[in-house]
Amino acid sequence: MSAAAAIAAPPRHSRPSPLNPNATAMAITTKPNAVCTKTHLANLDRLLLRPPPLPLPVRPKKALADEPGGGDREETTTDSDERKGRRGGLLNALNLSTFLPFTGRPATDEMSPRSLAQMQRLLTLSPRPSPRGSIAAEWRRYHGEGAWKGLVDPLDQNLRREVLRYGDFVQAAYTAFHSMPSSPSHGRGQHRALVLPDRSYRPTRSLFATSSLTIPPWVQRRSAPKWLTQRTSFAGYVAVCDNEREVRRMGRRDIVIVLRGTATCPEWAENLRTVLVPVSDDDDGDDATAAQNVPKVAKGFLSLYKTAGDHVPSLSDAIVEEVRRLIEVYKGEELSITVVGHSLGASLALLAADELSACLAADAASNSTAADDHQPPPVSVVSFGGPKTGNRAFADRLQHERGVNVLRVVNAGDVVTRVPGLVKPTTMAEGYVHAGGAELTLDSRDSPCLRPDAGPACCHDLEAYLHLLDGFMGSGRPFRADASRSVAGLLVYQRTSVKRAYVERARVLGFEPAAMPRAATANGAGTADGQYGFLASPS
């Protein structure tokens, strides 16, 4: 394609691609080679009226075999970059490649011309949210009434936007934790200064989770930060929508409970305590048959949810207390309660929803009169990459008796969503099952930005989830052409899983992940981005 043809192409947001109007035909008949990829990259700058970039610095490593004259040229993605991305501790985004060496195999790195046309826009840090349509008339449906029937597959654009916003709330919880990972030392716990990506919501209380386990001193490493072994840690927050315009758009005032995933060693230890125990002492059955019908959950999850810290209440007490307070503050208004979590936070979200629905129903019954049949606010859960939490009895009670609606967002390659309980028990009543509701299944292989062999770490990463969700249209459908979420977050936290063309183009455009803000550790020193747990997307 000549330069004149490229300049005469339609605007960059139209179809077909301005870089290659025949992209569809080419994709069917021929395989894009290094020459046409280089041409697309050159045309991209001319279309966007950018000055030609400076040449990339030479890195004397491997030769580029897929470019003309590549035998005497050097590969820009070095072996050290690959090793650096694959290194990381146990807490680096559940980086299973640390102890699963076979996940580090090389990948075929290809990219469609249409993806190149969007690269410049996607590498920007400017958020471009989807249009906000009014959902006031059907807010209960979007909140889960009817199990989101007809909204998930194909994915409704309004539901996509709502779920993406909840996912960004979880990213904000990760950021808040890493900005001050040390545990509270006085009072009810220090309230974190949270900056939410959606300013229509206002944080009202920080939440802390405490493990019943203590890491023995002989296990602790002197070089590791102290917060890695602390029993009590910031786990999330409660927020409420206090923007009246947004309240009118949504048709109700939304109270959201946000919970992050695993970050500290005691939390990892709790994850391994997978014995099923009754949710409460009152649920214990008298005989073996009755015991199978008792709602049970993983012992470690329940420990983190119910254990109180030295200076803070338990996560359970803090959530119930704050939600009750907010319901009283906004008494008489239409309210909804949404509990959001990723990974470990998804399981804690189910426990919180189970308890909240029971407590609020009891409160409503005690406040109801013959003239006023007071109903509690509906409770729903949005879960990203959540593991199995409890047995069949717990899932049935949550869905049918409590009336909690659960939307499970899962990645087909995420192993966390299949544990615990990979081994099928003798009876289903004794084993783990997922909570009922709706399931939105994504797949990393559908992304034009991610490598087809993206490993377990990337498949479980929250930013990868949100990237895939932004492009998902429905089962069997291509990645959304107008997906607008920045891939800068992927370049920072899952760089080795991003296709090489994006990595190299980001370097040309001046975006270097090493230049992104660093998270502060407990001792005030900066750590490498994403070294422990998850951080928020720059978008």
ROLO-622483 format. One record per residue (C-alpha): residue in one letter; x, y, z. Coordinates in steps of 0.02 Angstrom, whole numbers, plus 32768, in hexadecimal, padded with zeros to 4 digits. Layout:
N
{node "A",{X,Y,Z}};
...
# end
This chain:
539
{node "M",{8000,8000,8000}};
{node "S",{804B,80A9,7FCC}};
{node "A",{805A,8141,803A}};
{node "A",{7FDB,81A0,7FCF}};
{node "A",{7F5B,8115,7FE4}};
{node "A",{7F78,8115,809F}};
{node "I",{7F5E,81D1,80AE}};
{node "A",{7EBD,81C8,8049}};
{node "A",{7E77,8142,80BA}};
{node "P",{7DDD,8164,8128}};
{node "P",{7DEE,81A3,81DE}};
{node "R",{7E45,812E,8257}};
{node "H",{7DA6,8101,82B6}};
{node "S",{7D47,80C6,821C}};
{node "R",{7D41,801E,81CB}};
{node "P",{7D9E,7FD9,816D}};
{node "S",{7E47,8001,81B9}};
{node "P",{7E95,80A4,817D}};
{node "L",{7F3D,804F,8179}};
{node "N",{7F01,7FC3,8109}};
{node "P",{7E52,7FCC,80BB}};
{node "N",{7E6A,7F1B,807C}};
{node "A",{7E97,7ED6,8127}};
{node "T",{7E06,7E5A,8128}};
{node "A",{7E31,7E10,8081}};
{node "M",{7EE9,7E05,80AC}};
{node "A",{7EC4,7DAD,814F}};
{node "I",{7E68,7D28,80EF}};
{node "T",{7EDC,7D10,805D}};
{node "T",{7F8A,7D36,809D}};
{node "K",{7FEB,7D3C,813D}};
{node "P",{802C,7DEA,816C}};
{node "N",{80E8,7DEC,815A}};
{node "A",{816F,7E59,81A1}};
{node "V",{816F,7ECC,8108}};
{node "C",{80B6,7EFB,8112}};
{node "T",{80C1,7F0E,81CF}};
{node "K",{8150,7F89,81BA}};
{node "T",{80EA,7FE7,8137}};
{node "H",{8053,7FF3,81AA}};
{node "L",{80BE,8038,8236}};
{node "A",{8107,80BC,81C2}};
{node "N",{805C,80ED,8180}};
{node "L",{801A,80FC,8230}};
{node "D",{808A,8191,8256}};
{node "R",{8063,81E6,81AF}};
{node "L",{7FA7,81D3,81CC}};
{node "L",{7FB4,821E,8278}};
{node "L",{8024,82AC,823B}};
{node "R",{80AF,827C,82B2}};
{node "P",{8166,82A0,828F}};
{node "P",{81CA,8205,8263}};
{node "P",{8209,81AE,8301}};
{node "L",{82BE,819E,8330}};
{node "P",{830B,80F4,8308}};
{node "L",{8302,8072,838F}};
{node "P",{83A0,8057,83F6}};
{node "V",{8408,7FC3,83C0}};
{node "R",{8407,7F32,8439}};
{node "P",{848C,7EB2,8409}};
{node "K",{842E,7E13,8425}};
{node "K",{83D0,7DA5,83AB}};
{node "A",{83B9,7DCE,82F2}};
{node "L",{830D,7DF3,82AD}};
{node "A",{82EE,7D66,8235}};
{node "D",{8241,7DA1,8200}};
{node "E",{8277,7E49,81B1}};
{node "P",{82D4,7E6B,810E}};
{node "G",{838C,7E71,8133}};
{node "G",{8368,7E32,81DF}};
{node "G",{8400,7DC3,81E1}};
{node "D",{8471,7E52,8213}};
{node "R",{83F2,7EB2,827F}};
{node "E",{83D4,7EA0,8337}};
{node "E",{8335,7E6D,8392}};
{node "T",{82ED,7EF8,83FC}};
{node "T",{8299,7E88,847A}};
{node "T",{832B,7E3D,84D8}};
{node "D",{833B,7D9D,8537}};
{node "S",{8354,7E02,85D6}};
{node "D",{82AA,7E56,85B9}};
{node "E",{8259,7DAC,85AA}};
{node "R",{82AB,7D6C,8648}};
{node "K",{8283,7E0C,86A4}};
{node "G",{81CB,7DFD,8679}};
{node "R",{81C6,7D47,86AA}};
{node "R",{821D,7D61,8750}};
{node "G",{81B6,7D91,87E7}};
{node "G",{8185,7D51,888E}};
{node "L",{80F3,7CE9,88C2}};
{node "L",{808A,7D86,88D1}};
{node "N",{80A7,7DC9,8822}};
{node "A",{7FFA,7DBB,87D8}};
{node "L",{7FED,7D03,8807}};
{node "N",{8085,7CE7,8798}};
{node "L",{807A,7C2C,8788}};
{node "S",{8108,7C2F,8709}};
{node "T",{817C,7C40,87A0}};
{node "F",{8160,7B8A,87C8}};
{node "L",{8117,7B4E,8722}};
{node "P",{81AD,7B5F,86AE}};
{node "F",{8151,7B1E,8616}};
{node "T",{80EB,7BBF,860F}};
{node "G",{8183,7C1E,85D2}};
{node "R",{8186,7BD5,8521}};
{node "P",{8199,7C4F,8490}};
{node "A",{8101,7C8C,8432}};
{node "T",{80D1,7CAD,837F}};
{node "D",{80C6,7D6B,837A}};
{node "E",{804E,7DA8,82F5}};
{node "M",{7FDC,7E3D,82E9}};
{node "S",{7F4E,7E72,8276}};
{node "P",{7F5B,7F14,8210}};
{node "R",{7EBB,7F53,8261}};
{node "S",{7F0E,7F3F,830B}};
{node "L",{7FA0,7FA9,82D0}};
{node "A",{7F27,8032,829D}};
{node "Q",{7EE9,803E,8350}};
{node "M",{7F92,8030,83A4}};
{node "Q",{7FB6,80E9,83B3}};
{node "R",{7F0E,810A,8404}};
{node "L",{7F16,8075,8479}};
{node "L",{7FC3,80A5,84B6}};
{node "T",{7F85,814D,84F4}};
{node "L",{7F5F,8165,85AC}};
{node "S",{7EC0,81C8,858B}};
{node "P",{7E26,8165,85C1}};
{node "R",{7D9D,8159,853F}};
{node "P",{7D06,810F,8599}};
{node "S",{7C75,80C9,8539}};
{node "P",{7BDD,813B,8528}};
{node "R",{7B70,813D,85C3}};
{node "G",{7AC2,8108,8595}};
{node "S",{7A36,811A,8612}};
{node "I",{7A0A,8076,8668}};
{node "A",{798D,80BF,86E3}};
{node "A",{78F8,8064,8697}};
{node "E",{794E,7FBA,86A0}};
{node "W",{79CA,7FD0,872E}};
{node "R",{7990,7F33,8789}};
{node "R",{79B3,7ECC,86EE}};
{node "Y",{7A62,7F17,86DF}};
{node "H",{7A7B,7EF6,8798}};
{node "G",{7A59,7E3D,8780}};
{node "E",{799E,7E21,878B}};
{node "G",{797B,7D8C,871B}};
{node "A",{7A33,7D5B,871E}};
{node "W",{7A5F,7DDB,8696}};
{node "K",{79FE,7D75,8615}};
{node "G",{7A18,7DBA,8566}};
{node "L",{7AA1,7E32,859D}};
{node "V",{7B3D,7DC6,85AC}};
{node "D",{7B4F,7D6B,8505}};
{node "P",{7B4D,7DD2,8498}};
{node "L",{7B8C,7E51,8515}};
{node "D",{7B1F,7EEA,852C}};
{node "Q",{7B84,7F8B,851B}};
{node "N",{7B37,7FD8,85B8}};
{node "L",{7B5F,7F3D,861E}};
{node "R",{7C11,7F3F,85DA}};
{node "R",{7C29,7FEF,8616}};
{node "E",{7BE2,7FCC,86C3}};
{node "V",{7C4F,7F31,86DB}};
{node "L",{7CEB,7F8C,869D}};
{node "R",{7CCD,8014,871C}};
{node "Y",{7CC0,7F94,87A8}};
{node "G",{7D62,7F45,876B}};
{node "D",{7DBB,7FED,8771}};
{node "F",{7D7C,8001,8824}};
{node "V",{7DDB,7F61,8850}};
{node "Q",{7E76,7FA5,87FA}};
{node "A",{7E66,803E,886A}};
{node "A",{7E65,7FCA,8902}};
{node "Y",{7F08,7F79,88C8}};
{node "T",{7F55,8024,88B0}};
{node "A",{7F1D,805E,895D}};
{node "F",{7F69,7FC3,89AC}};
{node "H",{8011,7FD8,8958}};
{node "S",{8017,8092,897F}};
{node "M",{800F,8069,8A39}};
{node "P",{8020,7FAC,8A54}};
{node "S",{8048,7FB6,8B0E}};
{node "S",{7FC0,7F7F,8B86}};
{node "P",{7F5C,7FFA,8BF1}};
{node "S",{7FA2,8018,8C9F}};
{node "H",{7F19,8077,8CF8}};
{node "G",{7E5F,8094,8D04}};
{node "R",{7DEC,8047,8C82}};
{node "G",{7E72,804A,8BFD}};
{node "Q",{7EB1,80DB,8B97}};
{node "H",{7E3B,810E,8B0B}};
{node "R",{7E9A,810E,8A67}};
{node "A",{7E96,81A6,89F6}};
{node "L",{7E4B,8152,895F}};
{node "V",{7E3E,819D,88B2}};
{node "L",{7DB9,813D,8852}};
{node "P",{7DBA,8138,8794}};
{node "D",{7D01,8169,8796}};
{node "R",{7CEF,8207,87FF}};
{node "S",{7C33,81F0,880D}};
{node "Y",{7C59,8173,8897}};
{node "R",{7C9C,81A9,8941}};
{node "P",{7CFE,8131,89B3}};
{node "T",{7CB3,812D,8A61}};
{node "R",{7D18,80AA,8ABF}};
{node "S",{7DB7,8044,8AAC}};
{node "L",{7DAC,7F8A,8ACB}};
{node "F",{7E31,7F1B,8B1B}};
{node "A",{7E42,7E5E,8B18}};
{node "T",{7E9D,7DFD,8BA0}};
{node "S",{7EE4,7D4E,8B94}};
{node "S",{7EDA,7CD7,8C27}};
{node "L",{7F87,7C96,8BF6}};
{node "T",{802F,7CDD,8C28}};
{node "I",{80C9,7CC6,8BBD}};
{node "P",{8154,7C7E,8C2C}};
{node "P",{81F0,7CEA,8C3D}};
{node "W",{8262,7C66,8BF5}};
{node "V",{8202,7C6C,8B50}};
{node "Q",{820E,7D29,8B3D}};
{node "R",{829A,7D71,8AD3}};
{node "R",{82F7,7E0B,8B0B}};
{node "S",{82F4,7E55,8A5C}};
{node "A",{8237,7E44,8A4A}};
{node "P",{81C8,7ED7,8A7B}};
{node "K",{816E,7EC2,8B21}};
{node "W",{80C1,7ED3,8AD4}};
{node "L",{80D8,7E2D,8A7A}};
{node "T",{80C5,7DD0,8B1F}};
{node "Q",{804C,7E41,8B7E}};
{node "R",{7FAA,7DF3,8BB9}};
{node "T",{7F39,7E89,8B97}};
{node "S",{7F38,7EE4,8AF0}};
{node "F",{7ED0,7F5F,8A8F}};
{node "A",{7E56,7EF5,8A2B}};
{node "G",{7DE1,7F71,89D7}};
{node "Y",{7D61,7FF5,89F9}};
{node "V",{7CA9,8025,89F8}};
{node "A",{7C6F,80AF,8983}};
{node "V",{7BC9,80FF,8955}};
{node "C",{7B8F,815C,88BB}};
{node "D",{7B71,820F,88F5}};
{node "N",{7B64,8264,884B}};
{node "E",{7AAC,828B,8832}};
{node "R",{7AB8,828B,8775}};
{node "E",{7B05,81DE,8778}};
{node "V",{7A82,81A4,87F5}};
{node "R",{79FA,81DA,877B}};
{node "R",{7A52,8183,86EA}};
{node "M",{7A61,80DF,874A}};
{node "G",{79B2,80EB,8794}};
{node "R",{79EE,80D0,8846}};
{node "R",{7A7B,80F9,88BF}};
{node "D",{7AFE,8070,88B9}};
{node "I",{7B63,8038,8950}};
{node "V",{7BFD,7FD6,891C}};
{node "I",{7C71,7F68,8985}};
{node "V",{7D19,7F4E,892F}};
{node "L",{7D95,7EC4,895F}};
{node "R",{7E42,7EA3,8918}};
{node "G",{7E99,7DFC,8900}};
{node "T",{7F28,7DA5,8958}};
{node "A",{7FC1,7E10,8981}};
{node "T",{8014,7DD6,8A24}};
{node "C",{805E,7D32,8A5E}};
{node "P",{7FD9,7D11,8AE4}};
{node "E",{7F54,7D29,8A5E}};
{node "W",{7FAC,7CAB,89EF}};
{node "A",{7FB3,7C33,8A81}};
{node "E",{7EF9,7C49,8A9D}};
{node "N",{7ED9,7C22,89E6}};
{node "L",{7F24,7B76,8A03}};
{node "R",{7EAB,7B4D,8A91}};
{node "T",{7E28,7AFC,8A23}};
{node "V",{7DCD,7A90,8AA3}};
{node "L",{7D12,7AB3,8A9B}};
{node "V",{7CCB,7AF7,8B3D}};
{node "P",{7C1B,7B36,8B68}};
{node "V",{7C00,7BEF,8B46}};
{node "S",{7BBD,7C04,8BF8}};
{node "D",{7BB2,7B98,8C93}};
{node "D",{7AF4,7B92,8C81}};
{node "D",{7B06,7B3A,8BD9}};
{node "D",{7B5B,7A9F,8C20}};
{node "G",{7AF7,7A00,8BFD}};
{node "D",{7AD5,7976,8C7B}};
{node "D",{7AF2,78E2,8C08}};
{node "A",{7B51,78BA,8B6A}};
{node "T",{7ABC,78D2,8AF7}};
{node "A",{7A90,797A,8B41}};
{node "A",{7B47,79AF,8B3F}};
{node "Q",{7B4B,799E,8A81}};
{node "N",{7ABD,7A1D,8A75}};
{node "V",{7B15,7A9B,8AE6}};
{node "P",{7B5B,7B34,8A8B}};
{node "K",{7C18,7B28,8A96}};
{node "V",{7CA8,7B90,8A54}};
{node "A",{7D65,7B85,8A51}};
{node "K",{7DB0,7B97,8AFE}};
{node "G",{7E33,7C16,8AC6}};
{node "F",{7DB4,7C89,8A72}};
{node "L",{7D45,7C86,8B0C}};
{node "S",{7DDB,7CA9,8B7C}};
{node "L",{7E08,7D46,8B1C}};
{node "Y",{7D53,7D7F,8B1D}};
{node "K",{7D2D,7D62,8BD4}};
{node "T",{7DD0,7D80,8C32}};
{node "A",{7DE3,7E27,8C8B}};
{node "G",{7E8A,7E81,8C93}};
{node "D",{7EE0,7ECD,8D28}};
{node "H",{7EA5,7F7C,8CFB}};
{node "V",{7E1D,7F60,8C79}};
{node "P",{7D79,7EFF,8C75}};
{node "S",{7D64,7E67,8C07}};
{node "L",{7D3E,7E7F,8B50}};
{node "S",{7C91,7E38,8B71}};
{node "D",{7C66,7EB4,8BFB}};
{node "A",{7CAD,7F49,8B9D}};
{node "I",{7C49,7F26,8AFF}};
{node "V",{7BA3,7F08,8B57}};
{node "E",{7BB9,7FA0,8BC8}};
{node "E",{7BE3,8017,8B39}};
{node "V",{7B5A,7FD9,8AC5}};
{node "R",{7AD9,7FEB,8B4F}};
{node "R",{7B16,809B,8B70}};
{node "L",{7B08,80CD,8AB9}};
{node "I",{7A5A,8082,8AAB}};
{node "E",{7A25,80EC,8B3E}};
{node "V",{7A75,8188,8AF2}};
{node "Y",{7A18,8170,8A4E}};
{node "K",{797A,812D,8A9A}};
{node "G",{78E4,8139,8A28}};
{node "E",{794A,8135,8986}};
{node "E",{7957,80A9,8907}};
{node "L",{79F8,804F,8932}};
{node "S",{7A5E,7FBF,88F0}};
{node "I",{7AF4,7F64,8938}};
{node "T",{7B7E,7F22,88C8}};
{node "V",{7C0E,7EBA,890D}};
{node "V",{7CA5,7EB3,8898}};
{node "G",{7D43,7E4B,88A8}};
{node "H",{7DD3,7DFF,8848}};
{node "S",{7E24,7D57,8870}};
{node "L",{7E21,7D43,892E}};
{node "G",{7DB5,7DDF,8935}};
{node "A",{7D31,7D88,88CB}};
{node "S",{7D1D,7D00,894E}};
{node "L",{7D17,7D7F,89DB}};
{node "A",{7C93,7DDB,8975}};
{node "L",{7C24,7D41,8977}};
{node "L",{7C34,7D31,8A33}};
{node "A",{7C0C,7DE9,8A48}};
{node "A",{7B74,7DDD,89D5}};
{node "D",{7B33,7D44,8A32}};
{node "E",{7B3E,7D9C,8ADB}};
{node "L",{7B00,7E45,8A9E}};
{node "S",{7A65,7DFD,8A4C}};
{node "A",{7A37,7DA0,8AEC}};
{node "C",{7A58,7E35,8B5F}};
{node "L",{79FD,7EB3,8AF2}};
{node "A",{7968,7E41,8ADD}};
{node "A",{795C,7E30,8B9A}};
{node "D",{796B,7EED,8BAE}};
{node "A",{78E2,7F0A,8B2E}};
{node "A",{786F,7E8C,8B81}};
{node "S",{7885,7EDE,8C2B}};
{node "N",{7862,7F8C,8BE3}};
{node "S",{77CC,7F59,8B79}};
{node "T",{771B,7F82,8BAB}};
{node "A",{7671,7F4E,8B6B}};
{node "A",{7669,7FF0,8B06}};
{node "D",{771C,7FED,8ACA}};
{node "D",{7766,7F4C,8A88}};
{node "H",{781D,7F82,8A8C}};
{node "Q",{788F,7F21,8A15}};
{node "P",{794C,7F19,8A27}};
{node "P",{79BB,7F56,8997}};
{node "P",{79E7,7ED0,8918}};
{node "V",{7A96,7E87,8928}};
{node "S",{7B00,7E4E,8895}};
{node "V",{7BB4,7E13,887E}};
{node "V",{7C2A,7E38,87ED}};
{node "S",{7CBA,7DBC,87F3}};
{node "F",{7D5C,7DC4,878D}};
{node "G",{7DC5,7D25,8788}};
{node "G",{7D78,7CE0,8827}};
{node "P",{7D9E,7C31,8868}};
{node "K",{7D1A,7BB9,88A7}};
{node "T",{7CE5,7BF0,8954}};
{node "G",{7C70,7B71,89A0}};
{node "N",{7C07,7AD5,8989}};
{node "R",{7B63,7ABA,892E}};
{node "A",{7AFC,7AE6,89C8}};
{node "F",{7B53,7B8E,89D7}};
{node "A",{7B39,7BB5,891E}};
{node "D",{7A81,7B84,8926}};
{node "R",{7A62,7BED,89C2}};
{node "L",{7AB9,7C83,8976}};
{node "Q",{7A51,7C7C,88D7}};
{node "H",{79A6,7C3F,8910}};
{node "E",{7994,7C6A,89C7}};
{node "R",{79FB,7D0A,89CF}};
{node "G",{79CC,7D44,8920}};
{node "V",{7A7E,7D7D,88F7}};
{node "N",{7AA4,7D91,883E}};
{node "V",{7B56,7D60,880C}};
{node "L",{7BAC,7D91,876A}};
{node "R",{7C4B,7D2D,8755}};
{node "V",{7CC9,7D74,86D9}};
{node "V",{7D46,7CEB,86AF}};
{node "N",{7DD7,7CD4,8637}};
{node "A",{7DD8,7C2B,85E0}};
{node "G",{7E92,7C1A,8606}};
{node "D",{7E89,7C4D,86BD}};
{node "V",{7EB0,7BB7,872C}};
{node "V",{7E79,7C14,87C9}};
{node "T",{7DC3,7C08,8794}};
{node "R",{7DD1,7B4A,8798}};
{node "V",{7E12,7B38,884A}};
{node "P",{7DFC,7AF9,88D0}};
{node "G",{7DAF,7A52,88A8}};
{node "L",{7E05,7A1A,8808}};
{node "V",{7DEE,7967,8845}};
{node "K",{7D37,7936,883E}};
{node "P",{7CF7,7901,88EA}};
{node "T",{7C8E,7867,890C}};
{node "T",{7BF1,78D2,890D}};
{node "M",{7BD6,7981,88C9}};
{node "A",{7B8B,79B7,896E}};
{node "E",{7C34,799D,89C0}};
{node "G",{7C9C,79FA,893F}};
{node "Y",{7CB5,7AA9,88FE}};
{node "V",{7C41,7AF9,887E}};
{node "H",{7C33,7BA8,8838}};
{node "A",{7BA9,7C19,8872}};
{node "G",{7B13,7C1E,87FE}};
{node "G",{7AE9,7CB0,878D}};
{node "A",{7B33,7CE7,86E7}};
{node "E",{7BDF,7CC4,86A1}};
{node "L",{7C38,7D35,8625}};
{node "T",{7CC6,7CD0,85D7}};
{node "L",{7D58,7D2C,8588}};
{node "D",{7DF1,7CE5,852F}};
{node "S",{7E9F,7D31,8526}};
{node "R",{7EB5,7CE8,8478}};
{node "D",{7E2F,7D5C,8434}};
{node "S",{7E96,7DF7,845A}};
{node "P",{7EF7,7E49,83CB}};
{node "C",{7F75,7E8A,844B}};
{node "L",{7F9E,7DEF,84B3}};
{node "R",{800C,7D62,847C}};
{node "P",{7FAE,7CC0,8458}};
{node "D",{8013,7C63,84DC}};
{node "A",{7FF7,7CE1,8568}};
{node "G",{801E,7C83,8609}};
{node "P",{7FBC,7C6A,86AA}};
{node "A",{7FF8,7D0F,86F3}};
{node "C",{7FAE,7D73,8664}};
{node "C",{7F0F,7D0B,865D}};
{node "H",{7EEC,7D36,8714}};
{node "D",{7F24,7DEB,870F}};
{node "L",{7E96,7E67,872E}};
{node "E",{7ED3,7EE3,86AA}};
{node "A",{7ED1,7E56,862A}};
{node "Y",{7E1F,7E2D,865F}};
{node "L",{7DE8,7EE1,8644}};
{node "H",{7E41,7EEA,859C}};
{node "L",{7DE7,7E4C,8561}};
{node "L",{7D41,7E88,85A6}};
{node "D",{7D51,7F2D,8548}};
{node "G",{7D64,7ECE,84A4}};
{node "F",{7CE7,7E41,84C3}};
{node "M",{7C49,7E45,8459}};
{node "G",{7C0D,7D92,8467}};
{node "S",{7C3E,7CDC,8452}};
{node "G",{7C88,7CBD,83A6}};
{node "R",{7C90,7D76,837D}};
{node "P",{7D30,7DD6,8356}};
{node "F",{7D81,7E4D,83D0}};
{node "R",{7D25,7EF3,83D2}};
{node "A",{7D71,7F65,834D}};
{node "D",{7D4E,8004,83B0}};
{node "A",{7D90,7FC3,8457}};
{node "S",{7DDC,805C,84A8}};
{node "R",{7E30,8022,8548}};
{node "S",{7EE7,8050,8551}};
{node "V",{7F62,7FC0,8545}};
{node "A",{7FE1,8022,85AA}};
{node "G",{7FB2,7FBF,8645}};
{node "L",{7FD6,7F1C,85EB}};
{node "L",{8080,7F5D,85B5}};
{node "V",{80AB,7F86,8669}};
{node "Y",{806D,7EEB,86C2}};
{node "Q",{806A,7E62,863C}};
{node "R",{80EA,7E9F,85C0}};
{node "T",{812C,7DF4,858F}};
{node "S",{807A,7DBF,8562}};
{node "V",{805E,7E53,84ED}};
{node "K",{8086,7E39,8435}};
{node "R",{812F,7E78,8402}};
{node "A",{80EB,7EF4,8384}};
{node "Y",{8093,7F52,8410}};
{node "V",{812B,7F4E,8480}};
{node "E",{819E,7F90,83F9}};
{node "R",{8123,8012,83BD}};
{node "A",{810C,804F,8470}};
{node "R",{81C7,8069,847B}};
{node "V",{81C7,80CD,83DA}};
{node "L",{8138,813A,8418}};
{node "G",{819A,8161,84B6}};
{node "F",{8135,80F6,852F}};
{node "E",{81AB,809A,85A3}};
{node "P",{815B,8034,8630}};
{node "A",{81F5,8055,869C}};
{node "A",{81C3,810D,869E}};
{node "M",{8118,80EC,86EB}};
{node "P",{80F8,811E,87A1}};
{node "R",{813B,80A4,8820}};
{node "A",{80DE,805E,88B4}};
{node "A",{811C,8086,8962}};
{node "T",{8147,7FF9,89D5}};
{node "A",{8135,7FF7,8A91}};
{node "N",{81E0,8044,8AAA}};
{node "G",{81C1,80CD,8A2A}};
{node "A",{8231,8089,89A2}};
{node "G",{81F3,8071,88F3}};
{node "T",{81DA,7FC4,88AB}};
{node "A",{81D2,7F8E,87F8}};
{node "D",{8125,7FA1,87AF}};
{node "G",{80BD,7F07,87CB}};
{node "Q",{8141,7EB1,8835}};
{node "Y",{80C1,7E80,88B6}};
{node "G",{800A,7E61,888F}};
{node "F",{7FAE,7ED5,8819}};
{node "L",{7FB1,7F90,87F7}};
{node "A",{7F31,7FFC,87A0}};
{node "S",{7F31,801D,86E7}};
{node "P",{7F76,80C8,86B6}};
{node "S",{7ED1,80E3,865D}};
# end
